[in-house]
Amino acid sequence: MPEFETLLYEEADGVAWVTLNRPEVMNAFNTVMQRELRDLWRWLRRHDPVRVVVLSGAGDKAFCTGIDRGEAIAEGPRRGRTGRGASDSAGPGASEGGEVRIGSGTTPFMFDDPGSNLGPKSNDLWKPVIAAVNGIACGGAFYMLGEVDFMIAAEHATFFDPHLTFNMAAAFEPLQMTGRMPFGDLVRLTLLGSEERMSARRALEIGLVTEVVPLEELRERSGWAASVIARSHPVAVQGTLRALWAGRELSRSQALAMAWAFVGLGNDPDALEEGQARFASGQRVEWRLR
């Protein structure tokens, strides 16, 4: 198991509890957290005891407030004169006078996106990930929220994108959220920057989150959903997730063309036999109404 400096990790009954643990900066991510999340998602791919993940932030103020502006993380293409006879002595991307070159080296087309390793799907993890949003979620937090499978929010949680308030074009973060909310709501959230925040209640109304609960109930509700999923056969769950995400990201006809493959891969013969025997026995679960 990886060792963590910026994350807390617990594991019980098939559920991994992952907490972004930098409350002193409202759980903003730095390069260490970036690397640790990448390593964690990839390790969980091979760690069979875990079937479901719950992702949250430390404390009660913020889930994540994006990139840690106090640390120099690659920010993508920046405009500036490259200058003739530029020297590398001032460090990568620097030119005479210390001005930053466009992109990486002398080209604007190659750079490291600081959020590219943060999400589970970007690291090919197809175990379900539930976000328990315990406060502010803004900007770079959308790298993670755009790749979780569903969200449960505390009543005081808020969502916004501060980029335009500070004269930065917003691209990667809102694009992560295009399948999460109606287009008009996403445009409004992005263009109004820090001057308007979406409440948890509004997020529920538009389908961004699936449930809103008091903060003190957030862990219990997230844990209940995770425990239900963890009782299902993991291959069937992952096949279902792959199908649903194909439906989100592809055309309907393209996704349907792949459906038989997901069914074939996701139906383990032994597990299927057990499930059919349970159905034939008349055994049924107790259900709850949401």
FENGIVEN-V728109 format. One record per backbone hydrogen bond with DSSP energy under -0.5 kcal/mol. CO is the residue of the C=O (numbers start at 1). NH is the residue of the N-H. E is the energy in kcal/mol with one decimal. If there is no record, write none. Layout:
# FENGIVEN-V728109
CO,NH,E
CO,NH,E
This chain:
# FENGIVEN-V728109
6,21,-3.0
8,19,-2.4
10,17,-2.8
12,15,-2.0
14,51,-3.1
14,52,-1.8
15,12,-2.4
16,18,-0.7
16,54,-2.9
17,10,-1.9
17,19,-0.5
18,56,-2.4
19,8,-2.2
19,21,-0.6
20,22,-0.6
20,58,-2.5
22,25,-2.0
22,27,-2.9
23,26,-1.6
25,28,-1.3
26,65,-0.7
29,68,-2.5
30,34,-2.4
31,35,-2.2
32,36,-2.8
33,37,-2.9
34,38,-1.8
35,39,-2.6
36,40,-2.5
37,41,-2.9
38,42,-2.0
39,43,-2.1
40,44,-2.7
41,45,-1.0
42,46,-0.6
43,46,-1.2
43,47,-0.8
46,48,-1.3
47,50,-1.4
49,51,-0.5
51,128,-0.6
52,16,-2.6
53,130,-3.1
54,18,-3.0
55,132,-2.9
56,20,-2.8
61,136,-2.5
64,138,-1.8
66,29,-2.6
67,69,-1.0
68,71,-1.8
71,73,-1.1
74,114,-0.5
83,86,-0.7
87,90,-0.5
88,91,-1.9
91,94,-1.9
93,101,-3.4
95,98,-2.3
96,99,-0.8
99,95,-1.5
101,103,-0.6
103,105,-0.5
104,107,-1.5
107,104,-1.0
110,104,-1.0
111,113,-0.6
112,114,-0.6
113,116,-1.8
115,118,-1.6
119,123,-0.6
120,123,-0.8
120,125,-2.3
121,124,-2.0
124,126,-0.6
128,53,-2.5
129,149,-3.0
129,150,-1.0
130,55,-3.1
130,132,-0.6
131,133,-0.8
131,152,-2.8
132,134,-0.8
133,154,-2.8
135,158,-0.8
136,63,-2.4
136,64,-1.6
137,160,-1.3
138,141,-2.3
139,142,-2.4
140,143,-1.5
140,144,-0.5
141,144,-0.9
141,145,-2.4
142,146,-2.2
144,147,-1.6
144,148,-0.7
145,148,-0.5
150,131,-2.3
151,210,-3.0
151,211,-0.6
152,133,-2.4
153,213,-2.4
154,157,-1.9
157,200,-1.0
158,137,-2.2
159,198,-3.2
160,139,-1.4
162,165,-0.7
162,166,-1.0
163,166,-1.4
163,168,-2.2
164,167,-1.7
169,171,-0.6
171,175,-2.1
172,176,-1.6
173,177,-0.7
174,177,-0.9
175,178,-1.1
177,180,-1.9
177,181,-1.0
182,186,-2.1
183,187,-2.8
184,188,-2.5
185,189,-2.6
186,190,-2.3
187,191,-3.0
188,192,-2.2
189,161,-0.8
190,193,-0.7
192,195,-1.9
193,161,-0.5
193,196,-0.8
198,159,-1.9
199,203,-2.5
200,204,-1.9
201,205,-1.9
202,206,-1.9
203,208,-1.9
203,209,-1.3
204,207,-0.9
211,153,-2.8
213,155,-1.6
214,217,-2.2
214,218,-0.5
215,218,-1.5
217,221,-2.5
218,222,-2.3
219,223,-2.8
220,224,-2.2
221,225,-2.0
222,226,-2.4
223,227,-2.5
224,228,-2.0
225,229,-2.0
226,230,-2.5
227,231,-0.9
228,231,-0.8
229,232,-1.6
233,237,-2.3
234,238,-2.6
235,239,-2.3
236,240,-2.1
237,241,-2.5
238,242,-2.5
239,243,-1.9
240,244,-2.5
241,245,-2.7
242,246,-2.0
243,247,-2.1
244,248,-1.5
245,249,-2.3
246,250,-2.5
251,255,-2.6
252,256,-2.5
253,257,-1.7
254,258,-0.9
255,258,-0.8
255,259,-0.7
256,259,-0.7
256,260,-0.5
258,261,-0.5
258,262,-1.7
259,263,-2.4
260,264,-2.8
261,265,-2.5
262,266,-2.2
263,267,-1.4
266,268,-1.1
268,272,-2.9
269,273,-2.2
270,274,-2.1
271,275,-2.4
272,276,-2.5
273,277,-2.1
274,278,-2.0
275,279,-2.1
276,280,-2.5
277,281,-1.5
278,283,-1.0
279,282,-1.4
